[in-house]
Amino acid sequence: MKLRLSTSNILSGGPSIIRRPTSEKSNVELVNGLRSNFAACKEAVATVEDQVDHPITNGHGPIKDGNIPFRSWTALDNDCLQIPSKVFQAIPLQEEGSEYEITVKLFLLPGSHFSDWRRHVQDAVAAVLQELGTNSINLLIVSFPGVSFDADTEGRGGCGSNNVDASDSELFEAMLDAWQEIELLKSAGVASQIGLAEFGQDRLSKFLPRTKHRPTVDQINVRDCCVVPESMMLFAKQENLELLTHNDCTNILPKGTLRELLDGGEDNAGVLAGASAKDVRLRGDLRPEWVVKYTAVVRDRGVIENKGYFASAELSEKRANGYGS
């Protein structure tokens, strides 16, 4: 079973003025956004329950102490559990798509299968387009697992994770294959610009010649250093690449964090079963696959109207009493 988690619009309190750099790392923002959305959806269900004559039950009687069963605010759609259900989807963009600068960043997570990466690209972009009510975005950036920019070794022939050799040739070919899917989005006009994250000079020099549509952006994390190496800046200028910096976590949603989010507890989804054999919720092994972050900025005012995340995981079920069995 697939699990699709959504923060909805984390700026639902109102548009936000753009401030860079952000003080909150993306993984903290993601986790807090998911918990906040879960709580809001459960509260909405509880409010409805208070207003009807036939209260919702958790399978063992009426709900008590705010223990809202996950079936009441999630939905199973073609073997994909939407957490929350799409009925809680945020209001789409208020203006025409041309009035916005929409940036999307896809994180392919450690443990995701190379053979699934093209489908992950399709699913993540489709989720964002539907959420925002648009048919195109301005910039799509992809972050691959196991790839990180190292300013200390860049341009000095270091043997960090940006160097491509026989040991990671399979990863390199998988990245090229996924890039072809991103190129299709570029060709179809879905993404005006396409870019990479964490690629250093060595990796780029091998990657660029094998692309049909070259990336126009390389987003790098300089960590504790605020200076991009001069050799990298010269290379980017030569290749017409715009260098952007970020403070995102590459592994934005570790398996343990995801399981905690889906476990029981007031701030969590309560989708996964606890230790009790009588617990009717879902059981199985979790495998995070991807996270996508999206931001829609109103062009003429420089304010962020909509920002959020989707996350996807595979649940290899041992028992699924919560839905359909």
JOBELDA-V738614 format. One record per residue. N is the residue number from 0. RES is the residue in one small letter. OMEGA is omega in whole degrees, -180 to 180 (* if undefined). Layout:
BEGIN
n: <N N>
res: <RES RES>
omega: <OMEGA OMEGA>
END
This chain:
BEGIN
n: <0 1 2 3 4 5 6 7 8 9 10 11 12 13 14 15 16 17 18 19 20 21 22 23 24 25 26 27 28 29 30 31 32 33 34 35 36 37 38 39 40 41 42 43 44 45 46 47 48 49 50 51 52 53 54 55 56 57 58 59 60 61 62 63 64 65 66 67 68 69 70 71 72 73 74 75 76 77 78 79 80 81 82 83 84 85 86 87 88 89 90 91 92 93 94 95 96 97 98 99 100 101 102 103 104 105 106 107 108 109 110 111 112 113 114 115 116 117 118 119 120 121 122 123 124 125 126 127 128 129 130 131 132 133 134 135 136 137 138 139 140 141 142 143 144 145 146 147 148 149 150 151 152 153 154 155 156 157 158 159 160 161 162 163 164 165 166 167 168 169 170 171 172 173 174 175 176 177 178 179 180 181 182 183 184 185 186 187 188 189 190 191 192 193 194 195 196 197 198 199 200 201 202 203 204 205 206 207 208 209 210 211 212 213 214 215 216 217 218 219 220 221 222 223 224 225 226 227 228 229 230 231 232 233 234 235 236 237 238 239 240 241 242 243 244 245 246 247 248 249 250 251 252 253 254 255 256 257 258 259 260 261 262 263 264 265 266 267 268 269 270 271 272 273 274 275 276 277 278 279 280 281 282 283 284 285 286 287 288 289 290 291 292 293 294 295 296 297 298 299 300 301 302 303 304 305 306 307 308 309 310 311 312 313 314 315 316 317 318 319 320 321 322 323 324>
res: <m k l r l s t s n i l s g g p s i i r r p t s e k s n v e l v n g l r s n f a a c k e a v a t v e d q v d h p i t n g h g p i k d g n i p f r s w t a l d n d c l q i p s k v f q a i p l q e e g s e y e i t v k l f l l p g s h f s d w r r h v q d a v a a v l q e l g t n s i n l l i v s f p g v s f d a d t e g r g g c g s n n v d a s d s e l f e a m l d a w q e i e l l k s a g v a s q i g l a e f g q d r l s k f l p r t k h r p t v d q i n v r d c c v v p e s m m l f a k q e n l e l l t h n d c t n i l p k g t l r e l l d g g e d n a g v l a g a s a k d v r l r g d l r p e w v v k y t a v v r d r g v i e n k g y f a s a e l s e k r a n g y g s>
omega: <174 174 180 -177 -178 174 -166 -178 -177 176 -175 176 180 -180 -178 174 179 175 178 -6 178 -177 -175 179 -173 -178 177 179 178 -177 179 179 179 -180 180 -180 177 -177 -179 -180 178 178 179 178 180 179 177 -179 180 -174 -178 -178 -177 -176 177 177 177 -179 -178 -179 -179 179 -179 174 176 -180 -175 178 -173 180 -176 -179 172 -179 177 -176 179 178 174 179 179 -176 2 176 180 177 178 -176 -179 176 180 178 -174 -178 175 -178 -179 -180 -174 167 -174 178 -179 176 -179 176 171 -167 175 -178 175 -176 178 -175 -179 -172 -180 178 178 177 -180 -175 -177 -179 179 180 -179 -179 179 -179 -176 -179 -180 -180 179 177 -177 -177 175 179 178 176 -178 179 177 -179 178 -179 180 -178 -177 -178 -176 176 -180 178 -180 -177 178 -173 178 178 -179 176 -174 -175 179 180 179 177 -179 178 178 178 178 179 177 179 178 177 177 176 177 177 175 -178 -178 180 179 178 -179 177 178 -176 -178 175 171 179 174 -174 -178 -178 179 -177 177 -176 -172 -178 -176 179 174 174 -177 175 177 -177 169 -177 -175 177 -179 174 -175 -179 -179 -174 174 -179 -177 -180 179 179 179 179 -180 179 180 -177 -179 178 174 178 176 177 -179 174 178 171 178 175 -170 -179 178 -178 -179 178 179 180 178 179 -175 178 175 -177 -173 -176 -176 -173 -177 -179 -176 -178 174 -176 -175 178 -179 -179 -173 -179 -172 177 176 -179 -179 174 176 -176 -179 171 175 178 180 180 178 -178 176 -170 -170 -180 178 179 178 -180 -176 178 180 -177 163 174 -180 179 175 175 176 -168 169 175 -177 -179 -178 -180 164 178 *>
END
